[in-house]
Amino acid sequence: MRVVRVAGESMAPTYRSGDLLLTRGVGWSRLPRRGEVVVFRHGGARMLKRVAGVPDDRVELEGGRLFVNSESVDGRPRIPGAYTAAWRVPMGSYFMSGDNPHVSDDSRVWDEPFVPVADVDAVVIRRLTGARRHAGLRPGGLPAAADLVG
């Protein structure tokens, strides 16, 4: 188990900058599932995003709206005639998205949209209650805490 701190608003309103999150490491015996929020490495940074697509999922971005296996991620309907980008998530990879798409740097905009399973470090278990009140704490002041890109 590790405590990590959110840096940024890409996961708002679920998690906000300064929130402290309890995470557990991942292993091949229990890989992250679609919908879970994970900590992973991408482009030299540690990031916090939601697993939107798992291996063999069909992911579509249509008019800024995300669909996985033809289901809307946020409940909004399709836009007839809108440009659609589509991917099939390869084996051993994930498609990641932030809950706040207007500010999130995620699979929707990356040149290489997939994150290898091996780059996923942990799954978020829960936000620590009242953690925002402690936003002034330095990560080193908490057991195994680390800053994240949100």
N, C-alpha and C positions, 0 to 999 in steps of 0.2 A: 504494500500500500504506500502511496505517495500523496502528498498534498501539493497541489499546483495552484498558481495564481493566473487568472485570466487577464490578458493585456489586449485591449481593443474591444470593439463592439460588434464583431462579425457574427457572434452567436446570440446577440440580443434579439428578443427579450428573455430568452432562456437563461443565458449567463451574461453578466455584464463585467466590464473592466473592473478589476479589483476583487471579484469574487474568488473565494478559495474553494477548490474542488478536491474531493477525495477520489483517488483513482486506484485501479488495480492493474498490474501488469498483464499482458496477454501472452499466450503461448499457443502452440499448435493444437493443444488439447481443447482450447476454448477461444476460437477466433471471434472477432467482433461481428455483430449482426446488423442488418439494415436497420437504421433508425437510432442506433447507439451513437453517443458522442465519444470521440476518441482523441488521444494525443498521438501525434505522429511527426515524422521528420519529412520536410519537403524543401528543396532548394537551400539547404543549410540552416533552416529555421525549424523550431518546434512549433507546431500548429495545433489548434483545437477546432475540430469540425464534426459534422454529423455524417455518418456513413449513409449516403443516399443510394448507392448502387453496389451490389456484391457481384461476384463472378457470375457471368452469363446473363445478367440483367440487361435489358434494353433501356437506355437512358436517352431522353429527348429534351431539348431545350427549345421551346416554342414561344416566341414573343416574350422572352424573359421568364417564362413559366416552366418549371421543371416537372417532367413526367417520368415515372419509372414503371416499366412494364405496362404502359398505357394508363397508369393511375396518376392523378395529379398529386404532387407532394403536399401542396398547400390548400387543396380543395377547389382551386379556381379552374374554370372550364377552359377548354382549348379555344384558340382564336382561329377561326376559319381563314385559310389563306396566308397565315403568318409563316415567316421563314422558320424552318425547323432544322436544327443540328441534331444528329443522332449518333450514338455510340453503343457498342456492345462491350460490356465490362469483361476484360480478359480474365482467364483463370489466374489466381494468385494476386489479384489487384482489387482496389476499391475506387469508387467515384465519390468524392467528398463535397459537401456543400455546407455553407454557413447558414444559420437561421435568419440572418439579416442580409439578403442578397444584394442590397444597394451598396454595401461597404465590404462585402466578403471577397477576399482573394482566394478562390477555390477552383475545383475541377472545371467549373463552367467557363473559366477564362484562361486556364493554363494551356500552354502549347501542348504539353503532354498531360492529359486530364486524369491519368490513373496513378494511384499510390500503391506501390507494392506492399503486400501483406507484411513483409519483413520490416518495413519502415513504420509500422504501427506499434507504439510502445505501451499504451495503456487505454483502458476504457473508464469513462467517468462513472462513478457509483452514485455520487450525490454532491450537492453544494453544501458546504458546512454552514449551518444555521448561524445567522448574525455575522457572517464572515465579512460583509462589506464594512462593518464598523471597524474592522482591523486593517483597512486598506493601507494604513500608514506603516504597518509592519514590513520590515525588510524580509525578502524570501529566506535569507540565511538565518533569520530568527525563528523559523519554523522547521520542524523536522522534515528533511528531504523536500523542501519547497523549491519551486523553480518558476521563473517567469515564462509565459507563453505568448505567442501571437494568437489573438482571438479570432 
